[in-house]
Amino acid sequence: MMRGNPTLLFALALLAGWLLLAAFGPALAPYDPQASNIAQALQAPSARHWFGTDHLGRDILSRVMVATRIDMTIAFAAVGIAFLIGAPLGTLLGYRGGRLDNLASRVVDMLMAFPMFVMAMALVAAFGNSVANIVYATALINLPFYIRVARAEAAQRRNSGYVLAARLSGNSHGQVVLAVLLPNILPILLVQMSLNMGWAILNAAGLSFIGLGVQPPTAEWGIMVAEGAAQIAGGRWWPALFPGLALMLAVLCFNLLGDGLRDALDPRQRP
């Protein structure tokens, strides 16, 4: 099945590369990402500096490599928190139904109707732009997706034969939700998680771009794009291009992973 899905294989290879770079990027970086050298400011890409240098003379390649860790950490932590809270809660709501389910559904609809990035901006501005607050804000805006998807799938399956068999076997409602229903809807949630990873990376970079996320001089893709954007008018394209390219490839990786997982986990796609 994996060999017959080149999109998934390519996405997994990209993901492995990003994870290795997040784990070992600081050790592999050819220069200190924080070291300034005004004499070498805004040098074009060369054999000495493959991605060139920024307005403070810092090596852009080193900063892109080091920035992978913080962006991936924010994305994985935010999506993990949203999944761990939203998936069981949505499954329980779909399984139980009733007034509480209807009320929760209306609340989720209200949250999803509000612009997600604006909500993240408001939360970070109110509670501070620490990395922890960025993670919590990103997790909160992703939470409704898991509640909604898990609720819809659980509502369809709550009267299925295997659920009724689990009830007749003496399992409690909590056991039915966590041990029977949730594992059966997990493949769909995995696809949602992959898509949310790309959104989480964009959200973190977007907050940093407008000055509400990770703060300089920390190496982060959004900050680097914001700093490089000011140099484009002068014909210096490299400070913004390479971190923007890294951001694009990371989002592409998770979008392709979601598409590949959807095809691989769909029984109708199997021979």
C-alpha positions in Angstrom: 0.0 0.0 0.0 2.9 2.4 0.8 4.7 1.6 -2.4 1.6 2.4 -4.4 1.2 5.8 -2.8 4.1 8.0 -4.0 2.6 11.1 -2.4 2.7 9.6 1.0 6.2 8.3 0.5 7.4 11.7 -0.6 5.7 13.4 2.4 7.2 11.0 4.8 10.6 11.5 3.4 10.2 15.3 3.8 8.9 14.8 7.3 11.9 12.7 8.2 14.2 15.4 6.9 12.4 18.2 8.9 12.5 16.1 12.1 16.2 15.3 11.7 16.8 19.0 11.1 14.8 20.0 14.2 16.7 17.5 16.3 20.2 18.1 15.0 20.0 21.5 13.2 21.7 23.5 16.0 24.6 21.1 16.0 24.9 21.0 12.2 24.6 24.7 11.6 27.9 26.0 10.1 27.8 29.3 12.0 26.5 30.7 15.2 22.9 31.8 14.3 23.1 34.7 16.7 26.6 36.0 15.9 26.5 39.4 14.2 29.1 40.7 11.8 28.2 44.1 10.3 31.2 43.9 7.9 29.5 40.9 6.2 25.9 42.3 6.2 23.7 41.5 3.3 26.2 39.4 1.4 24.6 37.5 -1.5 24.6 33.6 -1.5 28.1 32.3 -2.1 30.3 29.3 -1.3 31.0 30.8 2.1 27.4 31.6 3.0 25.1 29.3 0.9 22.0 31.3 1.7 23.8 34.7 2.1 23.7 36.9 5.2 21.1 39.1 6.7 21.2 42.8 7.6 23.3 42.0 10.8 25.7 39.8 9.0 24.3 36.6 10.4 24.4 33.4 8.3 20.9 32.8 6.9 21.4 29.0 6.4 22.4 28.6 10.0 19.3 30.5 11.2 17.0 28.6 8.9 18.3 25.3 10.3 18.1 26.4 13.9 14.6 27.9 13.4 13.3 24.5 12.4 13.3 23.3 16.0 11.2 26.1 17.5 8.6 26.1 14.6 8.2 22.3 14.7 8.0 22.3 18.5 5.3 24.9 18.5 3.3 23.0 15.8 3.6 19.6 17.3 2.8 20.8 20.8 -0.2 22.8 19.8 -1.7 20.1 17.6 -1.0 17.5 20.2 -2.8 19.5 22.9 -5.8 20.2 20.6 -6.0 16.5 19.7 -5.7 15.2 23.3 -8.5 17.5 24.4 -10.7 17.7 21.4 -10.8 14.1 20.2 -12.1 12.4 23.4 -14.5 15.4 24.1 -15.9 15.2 20.6 -16.3 11.4 20.7 -18.1 11.6 24.0 -20.5 14.3 22.7 -21.3 12.3 19.6 -21.8 9.1 21.6 -24.1 10.7 24.2 -26.0 13.1 22.1 -28.8 15.2 23.7 -28.9 18.8 24.8 -25.3 18.9 25.9 -24.2 17.8 22.4 -26.4 20.4 20.7 -25.1 23.2 23.0 -21.5 22.2 22.4 -22.0 22.0 18.7 -23.3 25.6 18.7 -20.3 26.8 20.7 -18.0 25.0 18.3 -19.8 26.6 15.3 -19.4 30.0 16.9 -15.7 29.5 17.4 -15.1 28.3 13.9 -17.1 31.3 12.5 -14.6 33.7 14.1 -11.4 34.3 12.2 -8.9 31.9 13.7 -5.8 34.0 13.2 -7.5 37.1 14.7 -8.4 35.0 17.7 -4.8 33.8 18.1 -3.6 37.4 17.8 -6.0 38.5 20.6 -5.0 35.7 22.9 -1.3 36.3 22.5 -1.7 40.1 22.8 -3.7 39.6 26.0 -1.5 37.0 27.8 1.9 37.7 26.4 3.9 36.5 23.4 5.9 33.7 25.2 6.4 30.4 23.3 4.0 28.7 25.8 1.2 31.2 25.1 1.7 30.9 21.3 1.3 27.1 21.8 -1.8 27.5 23.8 -3.4 30.0 21.4 -2.6 27.8 18.4 -4.0 24.8 20.3 -7.2 26.7 21.1 -7.9 27.7 17.5 -7.4 24.1 16.4 -9.5 22.6 19.1 -12.9 23.0 17.3 -11.7 20.9 14.3 -11.2 17.8 16.5 -14.4 18.3 18.5 -16.4 18.6 15.3 -14.8 15.7 13.4 -14.8 13.4 16.3 -18.4 14.2 17.2 -19.7 13.7 13.7 -17.9 10.3 13.3 -19.0 9.1 16.8 -22.6 10.1 16.1 -22.6 7.9 13.0 -21.0 4.9 14.8 -22.7 5.0 18.2 -25.4 2.5 17.1 -23.0 0.3 15.1 -22.8 -3.4 15.9 -19.4 -3.3 17.5 -20.5 -0.5 19.8 -23.7 -2.4 20.8 -21.6 -5.5 21.4 -19.2 -3.5 23.7 -22.2 -2.2 25.7 -23.6 -5.7 26.1 -20.2 -7.0 27.2 -20.5 -4.8 30.3 -18.2 -2.0 29.3 -18.8 1.4 30.9 -19.6 4.4 28.7 -16.1 5.7 29.2 -14.6 2.4 28.1 -16.8 2.4 25.0 -15.8 5.9 24.1 -12.0 5.6 24.7 -11.4 1.9 23.9 -14.0 1.3 21.1 -15.2 4.4 19.4 -12.1 6.6 19.5 -9.7 4.0 18.0 -12.1 3.5 15.1 -12.2 7.2 14.2 -8.5 7.7 14.8 -7.5 7.3 11.1 -9.7 10.3 10.2 -8.3 12.3 13.1 -4.8 11.5 11.9 -5.5 13.1 8.6 -6.9 16.2 10.4 -3.8 16.4 12.6 -1.6 16.4 9.5 -3.5 19.3 8.0 -3.5 21.2 11.2 0.2 20.9 11.5 0.6 23.0 8.4 -1.8 25.6 9.7 -0.1 25.6 13.1 3.3 26.4 11.4 1.7 29.1 9.4 0.0 30.5 12.5 3.2 30.6 14.5 5.1 32.2 11.6 2.3 34.7 11.0 2.3 35.8 14.6 6.1 36.3 14.5 5.8 38.2 11.2 3.6 40.8 12.7 5.6 41.0 16.0 3.2 39.1 18.3 5.0 35.7 18.2 8.6 34.7 18.9 10.7 37.7 19.5 14.1 38.6 17.9 17.0 37.8 18.0 15.6 34.2 18.2 15.9 32.4 14.9 12.3 31.8 13.6 11.0 31.6 10.1 8.3 34.3 10.5 10.8 36.7 12.0 13.3 36.1 9.3 10.7 36.7 6.5 9.7 39.9 8.2 13.3 41.1 8.5 14.0 40.1 5.0 10.9 41.8 3.5 12.4 45.2 4.3 15.4 44.4 2.1 13.5 43.3 -1.0 13.0 46.9 -2.3 16.8 47.2 -2.4 17.2 44.1 -4.6 18.3 41.9 -1.7 16.0 39.0 -2.1 17.8 36.2 -0.2 17.0 37.2 3.4 13.3 36.7 2.8 13.4 34.0 0.1 15.1 31.1 2.0 13.1 31.2 5.3 10.0 31.7 3.2 11.0 28.6 1.1 11.5 26.6 4.3 8.1 27.7 5.5 6.5 26.7 2.2 8.1 23.3 2.1 7.1 22.5 5.7 3.5 23.4 5.1 3.6 21.4 1.8 5.0 18.4 3.6 2.1 18.2 6.0 -0.5 18.9 3.4 0.9 16.1 1.2 1.0 13.9 4.3 -2.6 14.5 5.0 -3.6 13.7 1.4 -1.4 10.6 1.4 -2.8 9.4 4.7 -6.4 10.0 3.5 -5.8 7.8 0.5 -3.9 5.1 2.5 -6.5 4.8 5.2 -9.5 4.9 3.0 -10.7 1.3 2.4 -12.2 2.2 -0.9 -8.7 3.0 -2.2 -7.3 -0.4 -1.4 -7.1 -3.1 -4.1 
